[in-house]
Structures are given as structure tokens and as C-alpha cells.
């Protein structure tokens, strides 16, 4: 194996790209169970490394969802796909620690995928309708107790807005 070359391993539910360098191990892992086949990684990749296979449909029913494959010869491990993945199906590690090169280099916006809202400042009569009324179902509301106050966690609220803005 050439130094700096990416090697690709496929498992039942994961695709892993690995680059071993002197003292540094980069891993990019795609969890195919979490992947929703949205095709965003395919559209954003400057090297056209990810490809989505066609889904199998019959009588308007999904028989087999599309599967993402990543070309190890094209991937540069830039991390843009990680930032934009709405399902958090892709992760990258450097020596076992999470990292995203385009975020570290400050050349790509870091999209908020989790926001904490103080319910004390919200109108409780709405019964957290934002989660129920979201047309794309990207808002998931859970309530936790923190220091005897209720806090609503709104997940993925900005992802959809940012993606519509970018596309």
C-alpha cells in the first residue's frame, strides 16, 4: 500500500476509508443504516467521490433503498459531506478523535445540528408545536430537566434552513 493512499473496507452496515501516515491514522466511516440516501454528499463533493446507487421501487413501494459508495481514489477526506449530512451518517476520526478538516481550517460553515431552547422564554401554550408542524420533520423536540428548569432540545432545526439556502 502506498503511503497516503486511502484503503477501502466494506462491512455489513459500514464503509470505511482509512489513510495511514507516519503517526497519523485518518478514518472516514459511512454508516449505511443511518444514511437516508438524500444525495447531498454526492452533490457537495468537489471530487465526485460518493455515488448513490438507484433505489428499487415496485408499485410505489421502496424495495431497496439507494446505497452510497465512496471512491477511495477520488476522496480527499475534506469533510464537506460530514458537515452537510442531515442523518449524521458520516464521521471522520484522526487518531481516534473526531475531526472535520474543512471546519478546522475554517473554510466551510459549521451547521448547527442541535440547539437548546429555554422553555421559560417560549410560549408554553403552543405545546412545542414547532416539532409537530415542521413539514420536513427535521425538528425533533425532547424535554429534559436541567437545574429544575425545563429545557426543550430542538434537533436539526437549522440543517433544513441552511440546505435550502445553499441549494
Residue frames relative to the residue before (quaternion, step in Angstrom):
aa qw qx qy qz dx dy dz
X 1.0000 0.0000 0.0000 0.0000 0.00 0.00 0.00
X 0.4272 -0.6924 0.5218 0.2564 3.57 -0.91 0.94
X 0.5187 -0.6053 0.4967 0.3432 3.50 -1.13 0.71
X 0.7993 0.2514 -0.2509 0.4847 3.57 -1.09 0.86
X 0.5421 0.6096 -0.4191 0.3986 3.61 1.20 -0.17
X 0.4003 -0.6896 0.5472 0.2544 3.55 -1.13 0.67
X 0.1628 -0.7451 0.6352 0.1218 3.53 -1.08 0.77
X 0.2623 -0.7724 0.5670 0.1144 3.53 -1.06 0.78
X 0.0288 -0.7672 0.6407 -0.0049 3.54 -0.99 0.95
X 0.1360 -0.7857 0.5991 0.0718 3.55 -1.00 0.83
X 0.1103 -0.7636 0.6357 0.0248 3.50 -1.02 0.96
X 0.7723 -0.3501 0.2345 0.4754 3.60 -1.26 0.00
X 0.8394 0.1222 -0.0211 0.5291 3.55 0.72 -1.05
X 0.7387 0.3838 -0.2165 0.5101 3.61 1.24 -0.02
X 0.1627 -0.7055 0.6779 0.1277 3.46 -1.32 0.57
X 0.0630 -0.8170 0.5731 -0.0107 3.59 -0.75 1.03
X 0.1314 -0.7378 0.6579 0.0746 3.54 -0.99 0.97
X 0.0621 -0.8150 0.5756 -0.0233 3.54 -0.88 0.98
X 0.0456 -0.7689 0.6375 0.0155 3.55 -1.02 0.89
X 0.1217 -0.7812 0.6106 0.0453 3.56 -0.70 1.14
X 0.0157 0.7629 -0.6451 0.0403 3.51 -0.90 1.05
X 0.7073 -0.4371 0.3070 0.4631 3.59 -1.18 0.14
X 0.8593 0.0016 -0.0430 0.5096 3.57 -0.41 1.22
X 0.7296 0.3596 -0.2328 0.5330 3.61 1.22 -0.02
X 0.0734 -0.7711 0.6320 0.0239 3.53 -0.98 0.93
X 0.1159 -0.7767 0.6181 0.0369 3.57 -0.67 1.15
X 0.0229 -0.7770 0.6290 -0.0015 3.56 -0.98 0.91
X 0.0597 -0.7395 0.6689 0.0468 3.54 -1.03 0.85
X 0.0349 -0.8200 0.5707 -0.0253 3.58 -0.64 1.11
X 0.1660 -0.7571 0.6278 0.0713 3.52 -1.01 0.97
X 0.2221 -0.7600 0.5999 0.1149 3.56 -0.69 1.12
X 0.2868 -0.8070 0.4925 0.1547 3.58 -0.25 1.25
X 0.5863 0.5547 -0.3861 0.4467 3.62 1.15 -0.35
X 0.6964 0.4588 -0.2697 0.4815 3.58 1.06 -0.71
X 0.5705 0.6145 -0.3770 0.3935 3.58 1.13 -0.62
X 0.2346 -0.7963 0.5468 0.1094 3.57 -0.86 1.00
X 0.4851 -0.7016 0.4123 0.3200 3.59 1.28 0.11
X 0.2788 0.8058 -0.4847 0.1950 3.59 1.12 0.59
X 0.3926 -0.7617 0.4343 0.2775 3.59 1.27 -0.36
X 0.3948 0.7334 -0.4773 0.2802 3.62 1.22 0.11
X 0.6449 0.5213 -0.3345 0.4478 3.61 0.93 -0.82
X 0.6230 0.5365 -0.3345 0.4605 3.59 1.06 -0.72
X 0.7000 0.4820 -0.2669 0.4544 3.57 0.93 -0.92
X 0.7267 0.4593 -0.2494 0.4458 3.61 0.97 -0.81
X 0.5862 0.6249 -0.3767 0.3521 3.61 1.05 -0.64
X 0.3653 -0.7523 0.5032 0.2176 3.60 -0.65 1.08
X 0.7161 0.4332 -0.2433 0.4903 3.60 1.19 -0.44
X 0.3729 -0.7512 0.4579 0.2949 3.59 1.33 -0.05
X 0.2370 0.8103 -0.4991 0.1952 3.58 1.03 0.84
X 0.7295 0.3808 -0.2734 0.4980 3.68 0.82 -0.76
X 0.0606 -0.7589 0.6477 0.0316 3.53 -1.17 0.69
X 0.2497 -0.7586 0.5860 0.1369 3.56 -1.06 0.80
X 0.3378 -0.7243 0.5624 0.2121 3.56 -0.79 1.03
X 0.5892 -0.5898 0.4199 0.3586 3.55 -1.16 0.54
X 0.4407 -0.6621 0.5422 0.2709 3.52 -1.14 0.72
X 0.3560 -0.7125 0.5587 0.2312 3.57 -1.16 0.58
X 0.0318 -0.8010 0.5966 -0.0368 3.56 -0.73 1.14
X 0.0348 0.7654 -0.6426 0.0042 3.52 -1.22 0.58
X 0.8359 -0.0388 -0.0365 0.5463 3.57 -0.75 1.10
X 0.6749 -0.5257 0.2695 0.4422 3.54 0.97 0.99
X 0.5818 0.5307 -0.3935 0.4744 3.59 1.17 0.48
X 0.4354 -0.6914 0.5196 0.2498 3.52 -1.03 0.86
X 0.1944 -0.7861 0.5798 0.0903 3.56 -0.65 1.14
X 0.7828 -0.0365 0.0642 0.6178 3.56 1.03 -0.86
X 0.3551 -0.7445 0.5213 0.2190 3.56 -0.72 1.05
X 0.6030 -0.5485 0.4373 0.3799 3.53 -1.26 0.45
X 0.2334 -0.7735 0.5790 0.1093 3.56 -1.12 0.72
X 0.3624 -0.7181 0.5546 0.2133 3.55 -0.97 0.91
X 0.0574 -0.7434 0.6657 0.0300 3.52 -1.10 0.85
X 0.1953 -0.7819 0.5826 0.1053 3.60 -1.03 0.74
X 0.3617 -0.7293 0.5475 0.1937 3.54 -0.83 1.06
X 0.3580 -0.7663 0.4980 0.1913 3.59 -0.45 1.23
X 0.6279 0.5480 -0.3323 0.4415 3.58 1.17 -0.47
X 0.7269 0.4128 -0.2319 0.4974 3.58 1.20 -0.43
X 0.6103 0.5931 -0.3564 0.3856 3.61 1.04 -0.74
X 0.2032 -0.7881 0.5738 0.0909 3.56 -0.94 0.97
X 0.4097 -0.7279 0.4457 0.3218 3.59 1.34 0.05
X 0.2215 0.8044 -0.5207 0.1810 3.58 0.97 0.83
X 0.4145 -0.7504 0.4295 0.2838 3.59 1.10 -0.68
X 0.4080 0.7183 -0.4878 0.2821 3.63 1.17 0.03
X 0.6293 0.5415 -0.3369 0.4441 3.60 1.02 -0.73
X 0.6245 0.5492 -0.3351 0.4427 3.57 1.08 -0.72
X 0.6578 0.5268 -0.3039 0.4443 3.57 0.92 -0.96
X 0.7801 0.3837 -0.1897 0.4563 3.58 0.83 -0.96
X 0.4964 0.6661 -0.4438 0.3362 3.63 1.15 -0.24
X 0.3166 -0.7838 0.5003 0.1876 3.62 -0.46 1.13
X 0.7024 0.4485 -0.2621 0.4865 3.60 1.19 -0.42
X 0.3622 -0.7435 0.4786 0.2949 3.60 1.31 -0.02
X 0.2860 0.7971 -0.4808 0.2273 3.57 1.04 0.82
X 0.7205 0.3721 -0.2266 0.5396 3.59 1.26 -0.27
X 0.0334 0.7869 -0.6157 0.0223 3.55 -0.99 0.83
X 0.1725 -0.7715 0.6035 0.1037 3.54 -1.22 0.51
X 0.1096 -0.7860 0.6076 0.0320 3.52 -1.04 0.90
X 0.1203 -0.7287 0.6670 0.0982 3.52 -1.19 0.68
X 0.8244 -0.1232 0.0146 0.5522 3.56 -0.51 1.24
X 0.7547 -0.4264 0.1976 0.4578 3.56 0.93 0.96
X 0.6681 0.4584 -0.3068 0.4994 3.62 1.24 -0.08
X 0.5339 -0.6385 0.4579 0.3123 3.53 -1.03 0.88
X 0.1487 0.7758 -0.6029 0.1121 3.56 -1.01 0.86
X 0.1166 -0.7536 0.6428 0.0732 3.52 -1.26 0.57
X 0.4112 -0.7674 0.4317 0.2358 3.61 -0.28 1.24
X 0.6893 0.4792 -0.3132 0.4441 3.64 0.81 -0.84
X 0.6270 0.4974 -0.3369 0.4960 3.60 1.19 -0.46
X 0.6475 0.5207 -0.3179 0.4568 3.58 0.94 -0.87
X 0.7087 0.4389 -0.2491 0.4931 3.59 1.03 -0.81
X 0.3462 -0.7734 0.4569 0.2707 3.59 1.36 -0.12
X 0.4559 0.6757 -0.4562 0.3569 3.57 0.96 0.92
X 0.7393 0.2756 -0.1712 0.5901 3.57 1.30 0.06
X 0.4931 -0.6687 0.4509 0.3261 3.64 -0.91 0.77
X 0.3456 -0.7061 0.5784 0.2179 3.54 -1.10 0.75
X 0.2593 -0.7984 0.5267 0.1338 3.58 -0.33 1.24
X 0.4282 -0.6855 0.5257 0.2651 3.55 -0.99 0.85
X 0.0958 -0.8025 0.5878 0.0351 3.54 -0.80 1.01
X 0.7644 0.1823 -0.1481 0.6005 3.55 1.28 0.01
X 0.0269 -0.7837 0.6197 -0.0336 3.54 -0.91 1.00
X 0.2219 -0.7542 0.6020 0.1397 3.57 -1.01 0.81
X 0.1316 -0.7929 0.5944 0.0257 3.55 -0.81 1.09
X 0.3586 -0.6994 0.5737 0.2303 3.58 -0.98 0.84
X 0.3795 -0.7546 0.4927 0.2091 3.57 -0.44 1.26
X 0.5552 0.6165 -0.3838 0.4055 3.59 1.16 -0.50
X 0.7089 0.4206 -0.2457 0.5101 3.55 1.19 -0.52
X 0.6079 0.5198 -0.3538 0.4848 3.58 1.30 -0.07
X 0.5101 -0.5991 0.5078 0.3507 3.53 -1.29 0.27
X 0.3072 -0.7982 0.4850 0.1825 3.62 -0.30 1.19
X 0.5578 0.6144 -0.3991 0.3900 3.59 1.19 -0.31
X 0.5908 0.5823 -0.3769 0.4121 3.61 1.19 -0.34
X 0.2703 -0.7907 0.4974 0.2330 3.59 1.29 -0.35
X 0.5977 -0.6090 0.3309 0.4030 3.56 1.07 0.92
X 0.0706 0.8549 -0.5042 0.0999 3.53 0.93 1.02
X 0.5150 0.6522 -0.4328 0.3495 3.61 1.13 -0.41
X 0.6611 0.5023 -0.3082 0.4644 3.59 1.00 -0.75
X 0.6881 0.4831 -0.2779 0.4647 3.57 1.00 -0.81
X 0.7570 0.4235 -0.2166 0.4480 3.56 0.96 -0.86
X 0.4608 0.6864 -0.4584 0.3263 3.62 1.22 -0.13
X 0.3835 -0.7654 0.4659 0.2234 3.62 -0.52 1.14
X 0.7303 0.4055 -0.2449 0.4921 3.60 1.11 -0.56
X 0.3778 -0.7567 0.4506 0.2858 3.58 1.35 -0.02
X 0.3895 0.7203 -0.4877 0.3027 3.58 1.05 0.73
X 0.6451 0.4646 -0.3329 0.5070 3.58 1.25 -0.06
X 0.0355 -0.7747 0.6310 -0.0225 3.52 -0.78 1.11
X 0.1461 -0.8180 0.5542 0.0490 3.58 -0.56 1.13
X 0.0409 0.7524 -0.6563 0.0384 3.53 -0.94 1.00
X 0.2636 -0.7609 0.5748 0.1456 3.55 -1.09 0.68
X 0.0521 -0.7820 0.6210 -0.0068 3.53 -0.95 0.99
X 0.3735 -0.6755 0.5704 0.2807 3.55 -1.24 0.36
X 0.0640 0.7747 -0.6245 0.0759 3.53 -0.87 1.00
X 0.8342 -0.1068 0.0132 0.5409 3.55 -0.61 1.19
X 0.6691 -0.5485 0.2521 0.4335 3.54 0.93 1.09
X 0.5969 0.4915 -0.3996 0.4923 3.61 1.15 0.51
X 0.4082 -0.6696 0.5473 0.2923 3.54 -1.16 0.50
X 0.0575 -0.7775 0.6260 0.0153 3.53 -0.97 0.91
X 0.2446 -0.7499 0.5953 0.1529 3.55 -0.87 0.92
X 0.2114 -0.7536 0.6095 0.1266 3.49 -0.95 0.88
X 0.0980 -0.7828 0.6131 0.0410 3.52 -0.73 1.00
X 0.1669 -0.8206 0.5447 0.0452 3.52 -0.48 1.24
X 0.8641 0.1387 -0.1208 0.4685 3.52 -1.16 0.75
X 0.3238 0.7823 -0.4947 0.1962 3.61 1.11 0.34
X 0.7443 0.4072 -0.2410 0.4713 3.60 0.95 -0.74
X 0.5001 0.6703 -0.4344 0.3344 3.59 1.14 -0.38
X 0.6898 0.4774 -0.2943 0.4580 3.58 0.77 -0.97
X 0.6527 0.5164 -0.3192 0.4533 3.57 0.91 -0.89
X 0.6747 0.4909 -0.2975 0.4640 3.57 0.86 -0.92
X 0.6667 0.5067 -0.3194 0.4437 3.58 0.90 -0.84
X 0.6302 0.5073 -0.3405 0.4792 3.58 0.99 -0.75
X 0.6375 0.5241 -0.3249 0.4619 3.56 1.05 -0.75
X 0.6999 0.4785 -0.2771 0.4521 3.58 0.91 -0.92
X 0.7356 0.3875 -0.2413 0.5005 3.58 0.94 -0.76
